[in-house]
Amino acid sequence: MTILVTGATGKLGPHVAAALVRRGEQVRALVRDPERAAAVLPREVELVSGEFADTAVVARELAAVDAMLLLTPHGPKMAAVQNGLIDLAAKVGTRVVKVSGTSAGIRADGPDACRQHFESEQHLATAGVPWSVLRPNGFMQTLIAAMAGTIRERGIIANPLGSAGISLVDCADVGEAAAVVLTDPAQDGRHHVLTGPAAPTYAEIAKVIEEETGVAVGVVEVTPQQAGDAARARGLSDWEAGHLAEMLEMFRSGASEYVTDDVQALTGRPPRSVRDFVRDNRRLFTS
């Protein structure tokens, strides 16, 4: 089976590509920067130079593969980009597996990024192609990596969630689950909600980091808006900072504390925990 992977060089894409390669599948990746892609993707992945706007390139690739992983960056035009790619896939009947967002926000009135995911999910369901949707909760590689930065710099983590937990999921688990769905048409027409095995609070995550690394971690309470403002000060765009604040506000309500067994059902093994992630990435907190 031949799979086209979009978004191949972000936090999740390399894990999907590696999982597909381990399964013996042929993988093609649409990339803007082949040199950068070659540094983060398995050497078995065939690189296709192009952008989402290169419709001739994308159409040619879709006609030559069995399925596409639909993964694009967050932004104010995300839905328009994804819907355009879905339309191109529909012209040739290529299966589409879309990476969406946290189930708590996928609705018409959700935070902007989630609202856009909702729009694209609806478009995909009516496009006339075989489809599946992956709905991972917050990535450990995003939120815990952000904590690691402030731990190294100031010995603290900023807690915008109060006492709410969040069932963070490891991108490696999402990659393995995505590889299963991409290669198994029996998964078509389903939404796969991917979480870690528990929903720890930020205070509980801080304790795990201390226990696994020996680094003292203080917890400073902040609001989601303060977290967004800090991200803007670090160089994020107004949209990105607003997106972060919106998502944190939703997480603070406890909306993403749910835990599912979808990772285990797809991969045959339990999802990795926050402790597993911290243990395997101690250098993030100490170097």
N, C-alpha and C positions, 0 to 999 in steps of 0.2 A: 504494500500500500504506500502511496506517496502523499505526503502531507505538506501543505503550505502553512508556514508559521509567520504571522505578522506580530509586531511588537516583540521581536525575538531577542533584543538586546537589553530589555529592561530587567526589573527584579524577577519577574516570573518567566519570561520567554526562554532563557537558557535552561531552566529546569524542565520545561516542557520538551524542548529539543533534545536534551540529554536522555530523558525518559523514553522518548520515541526511538532514539538511536539504540538504546539498550534493548528495546523490543524488536530490533531488526528492521525497522521501517525506514523508508527513504524520506528524508526531510529536506525541504527547500525553505529558505528564509528570505523574505523581502526586507532588504536593509538599505538604509541611506548611506552608511559608512562601512563598506566591506572590510576595511582594515580593522576598525574597532570591533566589528562583528566577529572576525576571525579570532580575536583575542579572548572572546567570552563564550563562543559556541564550540561544540565538539567539531573536530576536523572533518567528520563524516558529513556534516551539514553542507549542502550546496547553497551558496550565497547568490541571491538575485538582486542586483543593484536597481533600486527604484524607490519611489515614494507612493503614498496612497493616491496622490493626484495623477500618477502616471497610469491612466486607465487602460491604455493599450498593453502595457507591461503586465498589469494585474489581470486583465482579461485573458491574456495568453497563458499566464501561470495557472489560473483557475481552470482553464480548459484542459490542463495537462495533469491535474492532481485529483485525488479522490476526496479530499476534505481540506478545509481551511480552519485554522485557529484564528478567530477574530479577536484581536487584542490591540487596542490603540490607546495612546496617552489620554489622560483626562484633560479636559479643556472646554471652552465655551462652544466649540463646534464638534465635539466628540460624536454626538448622535448623527449629525449630517455626514461625517466621514464614514461611520459604521454603516449607515443606511445605504450609502453609495456602494460600499464593498458588498453588502448583501445583495443589492440589485445586480451587480456584476456576476455574483455567484449564481443567482437565479437564472440568468441567461443561459448558463451551461449545466445547471442542475447539480452543482458541487455542494456536498454536505458542508454545513457551517456549525462549528462549535464556538459559541460566544462566551468570552470571559466577562461576566457582569460584576456587580458589586454586592455589598451586604444585603441580604434579604430584607432586613428591617427598613431599608430606605427605598426599595425598588417599587415605586408607586408614582402616580401622576403628580402628587403634591410633595414628593420627597425632596431632599437636598438636591441642588442643581445637577450634580454628577449622577446621582441615583435616578433623578427624573429622566435624564438623558438615557441612562441604561434601560429604564422602563420603556421609553419610546422605541429604542432599538430592539428590545425583546419583542415588543408588539409587532414591529415591522418584520422581524425575522419569522415570527409565527405565521404570518400571512403571505410570506414571499413565495411559497410554493416549493421550497427546498427542504430536504431532511435537515433537522436542526437539533441541537442540544444547548443548554445553558449551564454554565458553571457560575455559582454565586459564592465565591470565597468571602469569608469575613475578613477583618483587618489582618494584614500581613505582619508576621513577626519581623521580617526583613525591613519593614518600614518603621513601625512604632518602637520596637525594641532597639533597633539601630539608632533611632533618634535619641532614645534614652541614653544609649552608650556615649553619645557625643557630649551630653551635659555631665555625665558621670566623669568622663575623662577631664573635662574642662573645670568643673566646679564641685564634683562629688555629690551632685544632686540629680533628681529627676523632677520635672514639673508635672504635677498631676491635675489634668483638666477634667477628669471623670468623677471626682469625688469618691463616693463609696461604690460606684457601679463597676461591674466587671465587664470583660470583653473576651470572647472566645477566639483569641488570635490563632491563626493557622500558618504553618510553615510553608513557604513557597515550594519547597521540595515535595511536600505532600500534594499540593495543588498540581504541580507538574506531573506527578505520577497518576493522579486521578484524571487529568486532562488527556494523558496519553491513552488511558483505557477508553475514555469516551470517544476520542478521535478515531480509534481503530475498531470500535464495536458499534455497528449500526443498531444493535438492540437497545442502545441507550437513547435513541432518537426520541424527540418529543418530551423530554424530561428536563426538569430543573434540579440540578445537583447542588445542595447547600453544604458548603465545605467549611468546617470549623476545626479548631483544636479540641483536645479532650476535656477541657475545663474552661471556666471563664474567670480568671483571677483578676483582682483589682490591681491598680498601679502599686499600692502599698505591698500587696502580696508578691508582685513581680520584683519590687525592690528587695524584698527579703530573699527571694530566690537568687538574685544577682549577688547579694552579699554572701550567701552560703556557698555559692559555686565559685566565686572569684576571690573572696577575702577582702574585697573592696567595700569600704563603708559607703552607704548610699542614704542620703537624706531625701525626704519627700517634701516638696513645696507645693502648696495648693494654689492653683491658678484657675481662671475661668477659661472656657473655650475661646472667648473673644481675645483674651490676653495672649493665648497661645497662637491665635491667628495673627495678631499684631506683631508678635515676636518673629513669626515666620516671615512676615512682610519685611521686617527690619533686616532679616538675613538675606533678602533678595528675591523672595517669592513674589510673583505677580499678584495684583489685587484679586484676580479670579482664584488663583491657587490658595492664597491666604484665606479668602472667604470660604472656599471649599473645605479647607481644613477646619475652620471654626464651625461650619455647619455640621460636618461629620462628628466632630467632638461633642457638640451639643446633643446630637442624637445618641451617641454612645453614652453620654452622661445620664441619659434618662433610663439606662438599662436595656435599651432596645436590642442590643447585640450581645446579650448574655446567653442566648440559646446555644445549645450543644447538639450536634447531630452525629449520626454514625455513617454518614455518606462516604467519608474518606475510607473507612474500613470496608464498607460494602463494595467500593470500587477497587481498592488496592489489595484487600485481603489482610491488611495489618492496621493497627491503631495509629491515629495521627500522632505526630511528635508534640511533646509538651513544651511549655516555656522553659522548663528546667533543661530539657534535652537541648534546646536551641542555645541557651546560655552556656551550658557545659561545652558544647562543640564550638562556641565562638567567644571563648574567654578573652581572646586578644582584642576584641572590639572594645572591651571595658578597661583594659589595662595598658594598651600600647599608646 
